[in-house]
Amino acid sequence: MADYEFEEEEFTTQFSGGTLRRILGHVRPHWRWVIGFVLAIALVSVLDGYFTYLSKRLVDEGIVAANRAALLHIVTIYGSLILMQAAGVLGFIYLAGVLGERVQYDLRRTLFDHLQELSFSYFSRTPVGWIMSRVTSDSERIAHLVTWGMLDVTWAILNIGTSMAFMLAINWRLALVVLALIPVLFAVAVQFKKRIIVEYRTARKINSKITGAYNETITGVRVVKALGREDENLREFGALTDQMYRSSYRAAWLSALFLPAVQIIAAVAVGSIVWYSGWQIHIGGMTIGGIQAFLSYVTFMMWPIQDLARVYAEMQHAIASAERVFSLIDAQPEVADRPGAVDPGTIRGDIELDHVDFHYEAGKPVLADFNLTVRRGETIALVGPTGGGKSTIVNLVCRFYEPTRGTIRIGGRDYTGLALHAIQSRIGVVLQTPHLFSGSVRENIRYGRLDASDAEVEDAARLAGAHDFIITQESGYDAEVGEGGNRLSVGQKQLISLARAVLARPEIFIMDEATSSVDTLTEALIQRGMEALMQDRTSFIIAHRLSTIKRADRILVIEDGRIAEMGAHAELLRARGRYYRLYTQQFRREREAEYGVSGVKELAVA
């Protein structure tokens, strides 16, 4: 639940033309579709205006003049143009749908590609729910704006222009009266603008928190059930939805006030026309058909203006979403390739951490003046209390983070001069909590090396000790693992994760607490797979179960970001220092669990 307190950057309440230009920038690659879309709308809009003009002729030239030939002629024209208008409507609706999907696809692809480039630090401080909200609902709202929003705006502008042109042709003085009311409408829009965008921005922020709450609760449902947290989670979730309701209610209320204000101005315009038209008929300045057409044009023009008001309110919502999406796109990776970075073809060689400082948060150092040299092919085990810096060391070696100060060298070269892909594609990592992707066992093993043959996949599984349990599955290597591997046990997932690392043929191998959550039998299988994989490879093992690291070339006891002890297993036991205490305490706990307290006495003999 702590992730709910994450606060993203604040945005200005001023409408940003720059944001709107960036949105339109995502439409530019599809300009052919946009042109067809606008032409189809223009055709429909002009025909709508002309139909009203035909109704004027119908009254004046056909009905009032009792001219059946003129009446038949006008009706024939009307019927022919209706077919053309129907084709135009079909065209712009189709083009709007295609354009919307293309823009949304491009935007989500841009977001996804950019997420692949961001550093671990971004994901460690940004909740998944917030990212998902931007990639899904926020991008969808932007796509809606640039298609259906653009349709409404284009339609409205063309209708207003067409209506004004025909009104000027009928009676230019009266048209000027109507034209004078348009700036009043836009002045009303400006008054509502700031408050509407503030409420929509607030609503989008809370929506991201709600998405985060969903993600946390659903992915952690086992913990929720085990600890009986349902009522507390419901209370916290209710507080979020209540905030969302209040903010959305205020935004909806402002939008609701917006439209009646437009309607009142429209009513004033109609009243003015009725009064002026009556006087014009009296002096012969207008016909009955002209008055009827003029009133139709006013209505025809005022509805688009109301649509503009509605779209404007919706645009505030979309702008708020766009600002959040663009803030993600603008996020820069903290670890990136330096100019001139190269791929050396291999990262086999000694690894040296030279006077390395590192912190996740300023003022809270994790490593300070840390020095370590690991020889090529050496196996290094890292042990010590939680929070001592063990995982930080391997994260730095993998270049998931870079030192705050100091240098890390691989094969004698500063690794910041090497391409990120050159380093990370040659490192195999098996984590404490293995992650499998939805799909088959075979696909998950092949994930790190897509060109591997089925035979190579099976060989890797055998080497990792996973083959025997895989072939007992109903579909064998084609068995579905489920979302996150939820159809398999923790140990089975760990074995598949190890097979995936074997198949990738890493040059540096890292095991991060990989056996801490498995039974003794599975631990033995993993241990055998590890030993096979570590042959002739530089390896790092982080372990709380000290039985898994006895054969390491060197064991480092890491405390408070420094090496408290270093040596081989037997050497450290003879020294009776920190490692000895860790080992004997763990051995005592295991004996107590297996034999009871009396069994601990045998420790002295051992």
C-alpha positions as CSV (number, residue, x, y, z in Angstrom):
1,M,0.0,0.0,0.0
2,A,3.0,2.3,0.4
3,D,3.1,2.7,-3.4
4,Y,-0.2,4.6,-3.3
5,E,1.7,7.4,-1.7
6,F,4.0,7.8,-4.7
7,E,3.7,11.4,-5.9
8,E,4.4,12.1,-9.6
9,E,5.4,15.5,-11.0
10,E,3.0,18.3,-10.8
11,F,1.8,20.0,-14.0
12,T,1.0,23.6,-14.6
13,T,-2.7,24.6,-14.7
14,Q,-2.1,26.7,-17.8
15,F,-3.2,25.2,-21.1
16,S,-0.1,24.1,-23.0
17,G,-0.1,24.6,-26.7
18,G,3.2,22.6,-26.7
19,T,1.4,19.6,-25.3
20,L,-1.3,19.8,-28.0
21,R,1.4,20.1,-30.7
22,R,3.1,17.0,-29.3
23,I,-0.2,15.1,-29.5
24,L,-0.7,16.3,-33.2
25,G,2.9,15.2,-33.8
26,H,1.7,11.6,-33.3
27,V,-0.9,12.2,-36.0
28,R,1.5,13.6,-38.6
29,P,2.8,10.2,-39.8
30,H,-0.8,9.4,-40.8
31,W,-1.4,12.6,-42.8
32,R,-2.9,10.8,-45.8
33,W,-5.6,9.4,-43.6
34,V,-6.1,12.8,-42.0
35,I,-6.6,14.4,-45.4
36,G,-9.2,11.9,-46.5
37,F,-10.9,12.2,-43.1
38,V,-11.1,16.0,-43.4
39,L,-12.3,15.9,-47.0
40,A,-15.1,13.5,-46.1
41,I,-16.2,15.7,-43.2
42,A,-16.0,18.8,-45.4
43,L,-18.2,17.1,-48.0
44,V,-20.8,16.2,-45.4
45,S,-20.7,19.7,-43.7
46,V,-21.2,21.6,-47.0
47,L,-24.0,19.3,-48.0
48,D,-25.7,19.9,-44.6
49,G,-25.5,23.6,-45.2
50,Y,-26.8,23.3,-48.7
51,F,-29.7,21.2,-47.7
52,T,-30.9,24.1,-45.5
53,Y,-30.5,26.5,-48.4
54,L,-32.5,24.1,-50.6
55,S,-35.3,24.2,-47.9
56,K,-35.4,28.0,-48.4
57,R,-35.8,27.6,-52.2
58,L,-38.4,24.8,-51.5
59,V,-40.5,27.3,-49.5
60,D,-40.0,30.4,-51.6
61,E,-39.8,28.9,-55.2
62,G,-42.0,25.9,-54.8
63,I,-44.6,26.2,-52.0
64,V,-45.2,29.9,-51.8
65,A,-45.0,30.3,-55.6
66,A,-47.1,27.2,-56.1
67,N,-44.6,26.0,-58.7
68,R,-44.8,22.2,-59.0
69,A,-41.9,21.9,-61.5
70,A,-39.6,23.9,-59.3
71,L,-40.7,21.8,-56.3
72,L,-40.0,18.5,-58.2
73,H,-36.6,19.8,-59.3
74,I,-35.5,20.8,-55.8
75,V,-36.7,17.5,-54.3
76,T,-34.8,15.5,-57.0
77,I,-31.6,17.5,-56.2
78,Y,-32.1,16.9,-52.5
79,G,-32.5,13.1,-53.0
80,S,-29.4,12.9,-55.1
81,L,-27.3,14.7,-52.6
82,I,-28.5,12.6,-49.7
83,L,-26.7,9.6,-51.3
84,M,-23.5,11.6,-51.7
85,Q,-23.8,12.6,-48.0
86,A,-24.3,9.0,-46.9
87,A,-21.1,8.0,-48.7
88,G,-19.3,10.9,-46.9
89,V,-20.5,9.8,-43.5
90,L,-19.4,6.3,-44.1
91,G,-16.0,7.5,-45.2
92,F,-15.2,9.7,-42.3
93,I,-16.4,7.2,-39.7
94,Y,-14.3,4.5,-41.2
95,L,-11.3,6.8,-41.5
96,A,-11.7,8.1,-37.9
97,G,-11.7,4.5,-36.6
98,V,-8.6,3.5,-38.6
99,L,-6.8,6.7,-37.6
100,G,-7.6,6.2,-33.9
101,E,-6.3,2.6,-33.9
102,R,-3.1,3.6,-35.8
103,V,-2.3,6.5,-33.4
104,Q,-3.0,4.4,-30.3
105,Y,-0.8,1.6,-31.6
106,D,2.1,4.0,-32.4
107,L,1.7,5.7,-29.0
108,R,1.7,2.5,-27.0
109,R,4.6,1.1,-29.1
110,T,6.6,4.3,-28.4
111,L,5.8,3.9,-24.6
112,F,6.7,0.2,-24.6
113,D,10.0,0.8,-26.5
114,H,10.9,3.6,-24.2
115,L,10.2,1.5,-21.1
116,Q,12.7,-1.0,-22.3
117,E,15.4,1.7,-22.3
118,L,14.7,3.1,-18.8
119,S,17.0,2.1,-16.0
120,F,16.2,-0.1,-13.0
121,S,16.0,3.0,-10.8
122,Y,12.9,4.2,-12.7
123,F,11.0,1.0,-12.0
124,S,12.2,0.8,-8.4
125,R,10.6,4.2,-7.6
126,T,7.6,4.1,-9.9
127,P,4.7,1.8,-9.1
128,V,3.6,-0.6,-11.8
129,G,0.0,0.6,-11.6
130,W,1.1,4.2,-12.5
131,I,3.0,2.9,-15.6
132,M,0.1,0.7,-16.6
133,S,-2.4,3.6,-16.3
134,R,-0.3,5.7,-18.6
135,V,0.3,3.0,-21.2
136,T,-3.4,1.9,-21.3
137,S,-6.1,4.4,-20.3
138,D,-4.1,7.6,-20.8
139,S,-2.9,6.6,-24.3
140,E,-6.4,5.6,-25.2
141,R,-7.8,9.0,-24.2
142,I,-5.2,10.7,-26.3
143,A,-6.1,8.5,-29.3
144,H,-9.7,9.4,-28.7
145,L,-8.9,13.1,-28.8
146,V,-7.0,13.0,-32.0
147,T,-9.7,11.1,-33.8
148,W,-13.2,11.6,-32.5
149,G,-12.3,14.9,-30.8
150,M,-10.7,16.0,-34.1
151,L,-13.8,14.9,-36.0
152,D,-16.1,16.9,-33.7
153,V,-13.8,20.0,-33.9
154,T,-13.4,19.8,-37.7
155,W,-17.2,19.2,-38.1
156,A,-18.0,22.1,-35.8
157,I,-15.6,24.6,-37.5
158,L,-16.8,23.6,-41.0
159,N,-20.5,23.8,-40.0
160,I,-20.0,27.3,-38.4
161,G,-18.1,28.5,-41.5
162,T,-20.7,27.0,-43.9
163,S,-23.6,28.4,-41.8
164,M,-22.1,31.9,-41.7
165,A,-21.4,31.9,-45.4
166,F,-25.1,31.1,-46.2
167,M,-26.4,33.5,-43.7
168,L,-24.3,36.3,-45.2
169,A,-25.7,35.4,-48.6
170,I,-29.3,35.6,-47.2
171,N,-28.9,38.8,-45.0
172,W,-25.5,40.1,-44.2
173,R,-26.7,42.6,-41.5
174,L,-28.5,39.8,-39.5
175,A,-25.5,37.5,-40.0
176,L,-23.2,40.1,-38.4
177,V,-25.5,40.1,-35.3
178,V,-25.0,36.4,-34.9
179,L,-21.3,36.7,-35.6
180,A,-20.9,39.2,-32.8
181,L,-22.2,36.5,-30.3
182,I,-19.4,34.0,-31.1
183,P,-16.6,35.9,-29.1
184,V,-19.0,35.8,-26.1
185,L,-19.1,32.0,-26.4
186,F,-15.3,31.7,-26.4
187,A,-15.0,34.2,-23.5
188,V,-17.3,31.8,-21.4
189,A,-15.0,28.9,-22.4
190,V,-11.9,30.7,-21.1
191,Q,-13.6,31.2,-17.7
192,F,-14.3,27.6,-17.3
193,K,-10.9,26.4,-18.7
194,K,-8.7,26.6,-15.7
195,R,-11.0,25.0,-13.2
196,I,-11.9,22.1,-15.5
197,I,-8.3,21.2,-16.3
198,V,-7.3,21.2,-12.6
199,E,-10.1,18.8,-11.7
200,Y,-9.3,16.5,-14.6
201,R,-5.6,16.4,-13.7
202,T,-6.5,15.5,-10.2
203,A,-8.9,12.8,-11.4
204,R,-6.1,11.3,-13.6
205,K,-3.6,11.2,-10.7
206,I,-6.1,9.4,-8.5
207,N,-7.0,7.0,-11.3
208,S,-3.4,6.0,-11.5
209,K,-3.4,5.3,-7.7
210,I,-6.5,3.2,-8.1
211,T,-4.8,1.2,-10.9
212,G,-1.8,0.8,-8.6
213,A,-4.2,-0.5,-5.8
214,Y,-5.7,-3.0,-8.1
215,N,-2.3,-4.2,-9.2
216,E,-0.9,-4.5,-5.6
217,T,-4.0,-6.3,-4.3
218,I,-4.5,-8.7,-7.1
219,T,-0.8,-9.7,-7.4
220,G,-0.5,-10.0,-3.6
221,V,-3.8,-11.8,-3.1
222,R,-2.2,-14.7,-1.3
223,V,-0.6,-12.4,1.3
224,V,-3.9,-10.5,1.6
225,K,-5.8,-13.6,2.4
226,A,-3.2,-15.1,4.6
227,L,-3.0,-11.9,6.8
228,G,-6.7,-11.2,6.7
229,R,-6.2,-7.8,5.2
230,E,-9.4,-7.7,3.1
231,D,-11.3,-5.2,5.3
232,E,-8.3,-2.8,5.6
233,N,-7.5,-3.0,1.9
234,L,-11.2,-2.3,1.2
235,R,-11.1,0.7,3.5
236,E,-8.0,2.1,1.8
237,F,-9.4,1.4,-1.6
238,G,-12.6,3.1,-0.7
239,A,-10.8,6.2,0.4
240,L,-9.1,6.4,-3.1
241,T,-12.4,5.9,-5.0
242,D,-14.0,8.5,-2.8
243,Q,-11.3,11.0,-3.8
244,M,-11.8,10.0,-7.4
245,Y,-15.6,10.5,-7.1
246,R,-15.3,14.0,-5.6
247,S,-12.8,15.1,-8.2
248,S,-14.7,13.6,-11.1
249,Y,-18.0,15.1,-9.7
250,R,-16.5,18.6,-9.7
251,A,-15.2,18.2,-13.2
252,A,-18.6,16.9,-14.4
253,W,-20.4,19.7,-12.6
254,L,-18.2,22.4,-14.3
255,S,-18.7,20.7,-17.7
256,A,-22.5,20.6,-17.1
257,L,-22.6,24.3,-16.3
258,F,-20.6,25.0,-19.5
259,L,-23.3,23.7,-21.9
260,P,-26.3,25.7,-20.4
261,A,-24.2,28.9,-20.6
262,V,-23.8,28.2,-24.4
263,Q,-27.5,27.4,-24.7
264,I,-28.5,30.7,-23.1
265,I,-26.4,32.7,-25.5
266,A,-27.9,30.7,-28.4
267,A,-31.4,31.5,-27.1
268,V,-30.5,35.2,-27.1
269,A,-29.3,34.9,-30.7
270,V,-32.6,33.2,-31.8
271,G,-34.7,35.8,-30.0
272,S,-32.8,38.6,-31.8
273,I,-33.3,37.0,-35.2
274,V,-37.0,36.5,-34.6
275,W,-37.4,40.2,-33.7
276,Y,-35.3,41.5,-36.5
277,S,-36.8,39.1,-39.1
278,G,-40.3,40.2,-38.3
279,W,-39.3,43.8,-39.0
280,Q,-37.5,42.8,-42.2
281,I,-40.6,41.0,-43.5
282,H,-42.7,44.1,-42.8
283,I,-40.4,46.2,-45.0
284,G,-39.9,43.4,-47.6
285,G,-36.3,42.7,-46.7
286,M,-36.7,39.0,-46.1
287,T,-38.9,36.1,-47.4
288,I,-40.6,33.5,-45.2
289,G,-38.2,30.9,-46.6
290,G,-35.3,33.1,-45.8
291,I,-36.4,33.5,-42.2
292,Q,-36.9,29.7,-41.9
293,A,-33.5,29.1,-43.4
294,F,-31.8,31.7,-41.2
295,L,-33.2,30.2,-38.0
296,S,-32.1,26.8,-39.2
297,Y,-28.6,28.1,-39.8
298,V,-28.4,29.6,-36.4
299,T,-29.4,26.3,-34.8
300,F,-27.1,24.6,-37.3
301,M,-24.3,26.8,-36.1
302,M,-25.0,26.9,-32.4
303,W,-25.0,23.1,-32.0
304,P,-21.4,22.9,-33.3
305,I,-20.5,25.6,-30.9
306,Q,-21.9,23.6,-28.1
307,D,-20.0,20.6,-29.4
308,L,-16.8,22.7,-29.3
309,A,-17.6,23.6,-25.7
310,R,-18.0,19.9,-24.9
311,V,-14.9,18.9,-26.8
312,Y,-13.0,21.6,-25.1
313,A,-13.9,20.2,-21.7
314,E,-13.0,16.7,-22.9
315,M,-9.7,18.1,-24.3
316,Q,-8.7,19.3,-20.8
317,H,-9.1,15.7,-19.7
318,A,-7.0,14.4,-22.7
319,I,-4.3,17.1,-22.1
320,A,-4.0,15.9,-18.5
321,S,-3.5,12.4,-19.8
322,A,-1.1,13.5,-22.4
323,E,1.1,15.4,-19.9
324,R,1.4,12.2,-17.9
325,V,2.2,10.1,-21.0
326,F,4.8,12.6,-22.3
327,S,6.4,12.8,-18.8
328,L,7.1,9.0,-19.1
329,I,8.4,9.4,-22.7
330,D,10.6,12.3,-21.5
331,A,12.0,10.2,-18.6
332,Q,15.7,9.6,-19.3
333,P,17.6,6.4,-18.4
334,E,20.1,7.0,-15.6
335,V,22.3,4.2,-17.1
336,A,22.8,4.5,-20.8
337,D,25.5,3.9,-23.5
338,R,28.2,6.5,-23.5
339,P,29.3,8.1,-26.8
340,G,31.6,5.7,-28.5
341,A,30.5,2.6,-26.4
342,V,31.7,-0.6,-28.0
343,D,30.9,-4.3,-28.0
344,P,34.2,-6.1,-27.3
345,G,32.8,-9.5,-28.3
346,T,33.3,-10.9,-24.9
347,I,33.3,-9.9,-21.2
348,R,35.5,-12.7,-20.0
349,G,38.2,-11.4,-17.8
350,D,38.9,-10.1,-14.3
351,I,36.3,-7.9,-12.7
352,E,37.6,-5.0,-10.6
353,L,35.6,-2.7,-8.3
354,D,38.0,0.2,-7.6
355,H,37.1,2.6,-4.8
356,V,33.4,2.3,-5.5
357,D,30.8,4.5,-3.7
358,F,27.1,4.0,-4.3
359,H,23.8,5.2,-2.9
360,Y,20.2,4.8,-3.9
361,E,19.2,7.9,-2.0
362,A,21.4,10.9,-1.5
363,G,23.0,10.9,2.0
364,K,22.4,7.2,2.5
365,P,25.5,5.4,1.2
366,V,25.2,1.7,0.6
367,L,28.9,1.2,-0.5
368,A,31.7,3.4,0.5
369,D,35.3,3.1,-0.9
370,F,34.5,-0.5,-1.8
371,N,37.3,-2.5,-3.5
372,L,37.2,-6.0,-4.9
373,T,39.0,-7.9,-7.7
374,V,37.4,-11.1,-9.0
375,R,39.6,-13.3,-11.2
376,R,38.3,-14.7,-14.4
377,G,36.5,-18.0,-13.8
378,E,36.4,-17.5,-10.0
379,T,33.3,-18.2,-7.9
380,I,32.6,-15.6,-5.3
381,A,29.9,-16.0,-2.6
382,L,28.4,-13.0,-0.8
383,V,26.9,-13.5,2.6
384,G,25.9,-11.3,5.5
385,P,22.9,-9.5,7.0
386,T,20.0,-8.2,4.9
387,G,20.7,-4.6,3.7
388,G,24.5,-5.0,3.9
389,G,25.0,-4.4,0.2
390,K,25.2,-7.9,-1.4
391,S,22.6,-7.4,-4.1
392,T,23.9,-3.9,-4.7
393,I,27.3,-5.3,-5.6
394,V,25.9,-7.7,-8.3
395,N,23.5,-5.0,-9.6
396,L,26.6,-2.8,-10.1
397,V,28.5,-5.6,-11.9
398,C,25.4,-6.1,-14.1
399,R,25.4,-2.4,-14.7
400,F,21.8,-2.1,-13.7
401,Y,23.2,0.8,-11.7
402,E,26.5,2.7,-12.0
403,P,28.8,3.7,-9.2
404,T,28.3,7.1,-7.7
405,R,32.1,7.4,-7.5
406,G,34.9,5.0,-8.5
407,T,35.4,2.7,-11.4
408,I,34.3,-0.9,-12.3
409,R,36.5,-2.6,-14.9
410,I,35.9,-5.8,-16.9
411,G,38.9,-7.3,-18.5
412,G,40.9,-4.2,-17.6
413,R,38.5,-1.8,-19.3
414,D,36.1,0.7,-17.7
415,Y,32.8,-0.9,-18.2
416,T,31.1,2.4,-18.9
417,G,33.0,2.3,-22.2
418,L,31.2,-0.9,-23.2
419,A,27.7,-1.1,-24.7
420,L,25.0,-2.0,-22.2
421,H,23.8,-4.8,-24.4
422,A,27.4,-6.2,-24.6
423,I,27.4,-6.6,-20.8
424,Q,23.9,-7.5,-19.9
425,S,23.3,-10.0,-22.8
426,R,26.3,-12.0,-21.5
427,I,25.2,-12.2,-17.9
428,G,22.9,-14.9,-16.6
429,V,20.9,-14.2,-13.5
430,V,18.8,-16.5,-11.4
431,L,16.8,-14.7,-8.8
432,Q,15.3,-15.6,-5.5
433,T,11.8,-15.2,-6.9
434,P,12.0,-16.4,-10.5
435,H,9.7,-14.8,-13.0
436,L,8.2,-16.9,-15.8
437,F,6.1,-15.5,-18.7
438,S,2.8,-16.8,-19.9
439,G,3.4,-19.5,-22.4
440,S,5.0,-23.0,-22.5
441,V,7.9,-24.4,-20.6
442,R,9.9,-24.5,-23.8
443,E,9.2,-20.9,-24.6
444,N,10.3,-19.8,-21.1
445,I,13.6,-21.7,-21.3
446,R,14.2,-20.3,-24.8
447,Y,13.4,-16.7,-23.7
448,G,17.0,-15.6,-23.5
449,R,18.1,-17.3,-26.8
450,L,15.3,-17.4,-29.3
451,D,17.3,-19.2,-32.0
452,A,17.9,-22.3,-29.8
453,S,16.7,-25.6,-31.2
454,D,14.4,-27.9,-29.3
455,A,17.3,-30.2,-28.6
456,E,19.4,-27.4,-27.1
457,V,16.4,-26.5,-24.9
458,E,16.1,-30.0,-23.6
459,D,19.9,-30.3,-23.1
460,A,19.8,-27.1,-21.0
461,A,16.9,-28.5,-19.0
462,R,18.9,-31.7,-18.3
463,L,21.9,-29.8,-17.2
464,A,19.8,-27.6,-14.9
465,G,18.1,-30.7,-13.4
466,A,14.7,-29.6,-14.8
467,H,14.1,-32.3,-17.4
468,D,12.8,-35.0,-15.1
469,F,9.9,-33.0,-13.8
470,I,9.1,-31.4,-17.1
471,I,8.5,-34.7,-18.9
472,T,6.1,-35.7,-16.1
473,Q,3.8,-32.7,-17.2
474,E,0.9,-33.7,-19.3
475,S,2.2,-31.8,-22.3
476,G,5.9,-32.0,-21.4
477,Y,7.9,-29.1,-22.7
478,D,4.7,-27.6,-24.3
479,A,2.9,-27.4,-20.9
480,E,1.6,-24.0,-20.1
481,V,3.2,-22.4,-17.0
482,G,0.4,-19.9,-16.4
483,E,0.7,-16.2,-15.6
484,G,3.9,-15.7,-13.7
485,G,4.3,-19.5,-13.6
486,N,1.4,-19.9,-11.2
487,R,0.8,-23.5,-12.4
488,L,4.2,-24.6,-11.1
489,S,5.8,-24.8,-7.7
490,V,8.5,-22.4,-6.6
491,G,11.1,-25.1,-7.0
492,Q,9.9,-26.0,-10.5
493,K,10.0,-22.3,-11.5
494,Q,13.5,-22.0,-10.1
495,L,14.7,-25.0,-12.2
496,I,13.2,-23.6,-15.4
497,S,14.8,-20.2,-14.6
498,L,18.1,-22.0,-14.1
499,A,17.7,-23.9,-17.5
500,R,17.0,-20.5,-19.1
501,A,20.3,-19.2,-17.8
502,V,22.1,-22.4,-18.9
503,L,20.7,-22.0,-22.5
504,A,21.8,-18.4,-22.7
505,R,25.4,-19.4,-22.3
506,P,26.4,-16.5,-20.0
507,E,29.9,-15.5,-19.5
508,I,29.2,-14.2,-16.0
509,F,26.7,-16.1,-13.8
510,I,24.8,-14.7,-10.8
511,M,22.6,-16.6,-8.3
512,D,20.7,-14.3,-6.0
513,E,19.2,-16.3,-3.1
514,A,18.1,-18.9,-5.7
515,T,17.6,-21.7,-3.1
516,S,16.2,-19.8,-0.2
517,S,12.5,-20.8,-0.9
518,V,12.9,-24.4,-2.1
519,D,13.0,-27.8,-0.3
520,T,16.2,-29.8,0.3
521,L,15.7,-32.1,-2.7
522,T,15.1,-29.2,-5.1
523,E,18.0,-27.4,-3.6
524,A,20.3,-30.4,-4.4
525,L,19.0,-30.3,-8.0
526,I,19.7,-26.6,-8.3
527,Q,23.1,-27.0,-6.7
528,R,24.1,-29.6,-9.3
529,G,22.8,-27.3,-12.1
530,M,24.7,-24.4,-10.7
531,E,28.0,-26.4,-10.5
532,A,27.6,-27.4,-14.2
533,L,26.8,-23.8,-15.2
534,M,29.7,-22.2,-13.2
535,Q,32.4,-24.3,-14.9
536,D,34.9,-21.8,-16.4
537,R,32.6,-18.9,-15.7
538,T,33.0,-16.0,-13.4
539,S,30.2,-16.5,-10.8
540,F,28.6,-14.6,-8.0
541,I,26.4,-16.4,-5.4
542,I,24.3,-14.5,-2.9
543,A,23.0,-16.9,-0.3
544,H,21.5,-17.1,3.2
545,R,21.7,-20.9,3.1
546,L,25.4,-21.3,3.6
547,S,25.4,-25.0,2.6
548,T,25.1,-23.8,-1.0
549,I,28.4,-21.9,-1.0
550,K,30.9,-24.3,0.6
551,R,32.7,-24.9,-2.7
552,A,33.0,-21.2,-3.7
553,D,36.6,-20.1,-4.3
554,R,36.1,-17.1,-2.0
555,I,33.4,-16.2,0.5
556,L,32.9,-12.5,1.3
557,V,31.0,-11.5,4.4
558,I,29.4,-8.1,3.6
559,E,28.4,-5.8,6.4
560,D,27.4,-2.2,6.1
561,G,28.7,-2.0,2.6
562,R,32.2,-3.3,3.3
563,I,34.0,-6.6,3.3
564,A,34.1,-7.8,6.9
565,E,35.7,-11.2,6.2
566,M,37.0,-13.0,3.1
567,G,38.3,-16.5,2.5
568,A,37.4,-20.1,1.6
569,H,34.8,-22.0,3.6
570,A,37.2,-24.0,5.7
571,E,39.5,-21.1,6.2
572,L,36.8,-18.9,7.6
573,L,35.5,-21.6,9.9
574,R,38.9,-22.0,11.4
575,A,39.1,-18.2,11.9
576,R,36.0,-18.4,14.1
577,G,34.9,-14.9,13.1
578,R,31.7,-13.5,11.6
579,Y,31.3,-16.3,9.0
580,Y,31.8,-18.9,11.7
581,R,29.0,-17.3,13.8
582,L,26.7,-17.1,10.8
583,Y,27.4,-20.7,9.8
584,T,27.0,-22.2,13.3
585,Q,23.8,-20.2,14.0
586,Q,22.2,-21.4,10.8
587,F,23.4,-25.0,11.4
588,R,21.9,-24.8,14.9
589,R,18.5,-23.7,13.6
590,E,18.5,-26.4,11.0
591,R,19.3,-29.1,13.6
592,E,16.7,-27.8,15.9
593,A,14.1,-27.9,13.2
594,E,15.1,-31.5,12.3
595,Y,16.0,-33.1,15.6
596,G,14.9,-30.8,18.3
597,V,17.1,-28.9,20.8
598,S,19.0,-32.0,21.9
599,G,20.4,-32.5,18.5
600,V,22.3,-29.2,18.7
601,K,24.8,-30.8,21.1
602,E,26.2,-32.8,18.2
603,L,27.4,-29.5,16.8
604,A,30.4,-29.4,19.2
605,V,31.5,-32.8,18.0
606,A,31.3,-31.6,14.3
